[in-house]
Amino acid sequence: MSVVGDDPWAVLRGATRARVALGRAGDGLPTARELEFRAAHAVARDAVHMPLEPDVVRAALGDLDVVEVHSAAADRAEYLQRPDLGRRLAPGTELPSVGADLGIVIGDGLSPRAVHEHAAGTVTALLERLPGWSVAPVVLAQQARVGLGDEIGAALGVRAVVVLIGERPGLSSADSLGIYLTWDPRPGRADSERNCVSNVRPPHGLAYGQAADTVAALLRAARELGASGVALKDEGPALTSGAD
Amino acid sequence: MIRRTTLSGRTFEFPSLADLLAKATPARSGDVLAGCAAESAAQRVAAQLVLADLPLATFLEEQVVGYEEDDVTRLILDTHDAAAFAPVASLTVGEFRDRLLGWAATGDEAAISGLARGLTPEMVAAVSKLMRNADLIAVGRRTRVVTGLRSTLGLPGRLASRLQPNHPTDDPLGVTASIVDGLLQGSGDAVIGINPATDSPAQTIALLELVDAVIRRYDIPTQSCVLAHVTTTLRALERGAPVDLVFQSVAGTQGANRGFGVTLDLLAEARAGALELGRGTVGRNVTYFETGQGSALSAGAHLGVDGRPVDQQTLECRAYAVARHFEPLLVNTVVGFIGPEYLYDGKQVVRAGLEDHFCGKLLGLPMGVDVCYTNHAEVDGDDTDALMLLLGAAGCSFLIAVPGSDDVMLHYQSLSFSDVLSARQVLGLRPAPEFEEWLARMDLLEADGRVRSLAPDAPAARALLAAAQS
């Protein structure tokens, strides 16, 4: 049989990103492998539980107008157990009804870290690709789920809302940003009425420009169709023609 | 019918059977989310007091999910075996708990195991709500459910594992590398089961052929499964693929199953197709089901009689009624997968894992558990260690294991191959007998029966590594 280099286990390790050929200490893992795993889990846990820092995001957004809001979930523990509260604004929240073409919501979701690192870059790239679109002030939302964009979009009076939100951290990706587009946002929209671009996370995942190209194309196609979600996904040619 | 009791000077009322069951359930986030959880610790125990005095036979007369509108309820009641129910027919739920603990203490496995077809999911859910974790373990380990296809599962003193070699792109070499890694660590006696990244007939057939080739090449006494949707497996069957097991996720209401895109007829058709292939050597169980508390709520299909929410653990037990109708080789709950809005922390996950195992077993299922968690739950490896060892003590049929606890396709953490070795070692458990003989033939066992830690140039390692190089 053939052997790769000096280490036959390299055959397994080279074939997959899975944690194969770790070796054993008795019936457990060797210390180094055990601590590697713990480190990955710790980074993912910290990404979930670090608080969103609005000033970090504001600074990165430059001179864009920003409005801060909070969902009806009071804290992280309630947010994690009550997704329904993360989809509603805190009682008494007021937003200006501006009636623009587009609303942009930046929500912490399950990874505030992803928002700190990738939200502003993605927004900037997206706005560059939407000349002629009127855009409402950026809404920065804490303890937010994707559905919170529906209520925000309705309050702003925008024709479409784009929600940029931290995705659930994996062991190897704690900083992945997701983008959700909903045409004619209003409370009660189903997830099947949205389109999603996920894994914005340069350099390992999608670059800002790539993600913005897709979202801008989806927005143009949604405007043409007057709808987003499954209906839009089925409109392959319209999406392609808008993606130039 | 309103039921009430007084506790510490306060009167508690429960307007329906579903409400009584929900309020009696140990605390968990999913029932809070559904709006049916007990509002105080006293209310929970009050509900348990009322439930303890309820005749078991009540559940044959009064439903939590309506008979007319739900085919799972119809399946439960239409297949109820009155003769099997007879030994406990006159008992209350509380007396039933006492009787089970008595049989468990004297080791009367036949008395406990013979009840299965006479029990409804709601009866089993009810009694579990009166039991502490140790009760669930004591009775679970004396409930015998033995199944087989090419290995025999559920025998006393055995703990099998599903080898889960998932890969983000279903890459054949990547999948094979994980299979080899698992086999070298004594995993795979329950099944080598892949969650495909792409649910298509072509991909499913390719993976089925890949695992079938490994199994035949090394003559491994186990079975394969590609956990595609049942309609995909039907297409694979039509095209002559080597299907050992028909897989499907199932839930406890007709609405939730509709959300999964399955009907009872579809499951029956696929099972018949797999049976016809006659691929078993030691048995004829050809289905595999996964379940998990919270699946009905997440599909918005958790409401019962009068539109009232049913608690997630009762609904989970109803999923077992669907599974047992198809005489499965394997059933497992994926206990920490669905997220903290259903099971928030380690305490809730451990409790739910023990409940699911106990309830599934008592209903006659070959019950395994995917002991797992996501990064946004308050759960870590210490919690999964605890649940794993408790399940081993409870006589769990099989555990799921992935390379290094990290599923790189589904992005969650399950047990590792070495975790299962550790559970076997600590608790004195062994692999399935046919698989254990195979491990010995491959020179993978020490004289004392432990799985060897191999040097890469050991003959067994060289032989299996060859699979990952071709």
Boltz contact constraints between the chains, C-beta under 6 A:
constraints:
  - contact:
      token1: [A, 1]
      token2: [B, 462]
      max_distance: 6.0
  - contact:
      token1: [A, 1]
      token2: [B, 466]
      max_distance: 6.0
  - contact:
      token1: [A, 8]
      token2: [B, 456]
      max_distance: 6.0
  - contact:
      token1: [A, 8]
      token2: [B, 465]
      max_distance: 6.0
  - contact:
      token1: [A, 9]
      token2: [B, 456]
      max_distance: 6.0
  - contact:
      token1: [A, 11]
      token2: [B, 465]
      max_distance: 6.0
  - contact:
      token1: [A, 11]
      token2: [B, 468]
      max_distance: 6.0
  - contact:
      token1: [A, 11]
      token2: [B, 469]
      max_distance: 6.0
  - contact:
      token1: [A, 12]
      token2: [B, 177]
      max_distance: 6.0
  - contact:
      token1: [A, 12]
      token2: [B, 181]
      max_distance: 6.0
  - contact:
      token1: [A, 12]
      token2: [B, 468]
      max_distance: 6.0
  - contact:
      token1: [A, 15]
      token2: [B, 173]
      max_distance: 6.0
  - contact:
      token1: [A, 15]
      token2: [B, 174]
      max_distance: 6.0
  - contact:
      token1: [A, 15]
      token2: [B, 177]
      max_distance: 6.0
  - contact:
      token1: [A, 15]
      token2: [B, 468]
      max_distance: 6.0
  - contact:
      token1: [A, 16]
      token2: [B, 167]
      max_distance: 6.0
  - contact:
      token1: [A, 16]
      token2: [B, 174]
      max_distance: 6.0
  - contact:
      token1: [A, 16]
      token2: [B, 177]
      max_distance: 6.0
  - contact:
      token1: [A, 16]
      token2: [B, 178]
      max_distance: 6.0
  - contact:
      token1: [A, 17]
      token2: [B, 408]
      max_distance: 6.0
  - contact:
      token1: [A, 18]
      token2: [B, 178]
      max_distance: 6.0
  - contact:
      token1: [A, 18]
      token2: [B, 403]
      max_distance: 6.0
  - contact:
      token1: [A, 18]
      token2: [B, 408]
      max_distance: 6.0
  - contact:
      token1: [A, 19]
      token2: [B, 403]
      max_distance: 6.0
  - contact:
      token1: [A, 19]
      token2: [B, 404]
      max_distance: 6.0
  - contact:
      token1: [A, 19]
      token2: [B, 406]
      max_distance: 6.0
  - contact:
      token1: [A, 20]
      token2: [B, 177]
      max_distance: 6.0
  - contact:
      token1: [A, 20]
      token2: [B, 178]
      max_distance: 6.0
  - contact:
      token1: [A, 20]
      token2: [B, 181]
      max_distance: 6.0
  - contact:
      token1: [A, 20]
      token2: [B, 403]
      max_distance: 6.0
  - contact:
      token1: [A, 22]
      token2: [B, 404]
      max_distance: 6.0
  - contact:
      token1: [A, 24]
      token2: [B, 418]
      max_distance: 6.0
  - contact:
      token1: [A, 24]
      token2: [B, 453]
      max_distance: 6.0
  - contact:
      token1: [A, 27]
      token2: [B, 418]
      max_distance: 6.0
  - contact:
      token1: [A, 27]
      token2: [B, 421]
      max_distance: 6.0
  - contact:
      token1: [A, 27]
      token2: [B, 422]
      max_distance: 6.0
  - contact:
      token1: [A, 27]
      token2: [B, 425]
      max_distance: 6.0
  - contact:
      token1: [A, 28]
      token2: [B, 418]
      max_distance: 6.0
  - contact:
      token1: [A, 28]
      token2: [B, 422]
      max_distance: 6.0
  - contact:
      token1: [A, 29]
      token2: [B, 418]
      max_distance: 6.0
  - contact:
      token1: [A, 44]
      token2: [B, 375]
      max_distance: 6.0
  - contact:
      token1: [A, 48]
      token2: [B, 376]
      max_distance: 6.0
  - contact:
      token1: [A, 80]
      token2: [B, 340]
      max_distance: 6.0
  - contact:
      token1: [A, 80]
      token2: [B, 376]
      max_distance: 6.0
  - contact:
      token1: [A, 81]
      token2: [B, 29]
      max_distance: 6.0
  - contact:
      token1: [A, 81]
      token2: [B, 341]
      max_distance: 6.0
  - contact:
      token1: [A, 81]
      token2: [B, 344]
      max_distance: 6.0
  - contact:
      token1: [A, 83]
      token2: [B, 341]
      max_distance: 6.0
  - contact:
      token1: [A, 110]
      token2: [B, 376]
      max_distance: 6.0
  - contact:
      token1: [A, 168]
      token2: [B, 376]
      max_distance: 6.0
  - contact:
      token1: [A, 169]
      token2: [B, 375]
      max_distance: 6.0
  - contact:
      token1: [A, 170]
      token2: [B, 411]
      max_distance: 6.0
  - contact:
      token1: [A, 171]
      token2: [B, 406]
      max_distance: 6.0
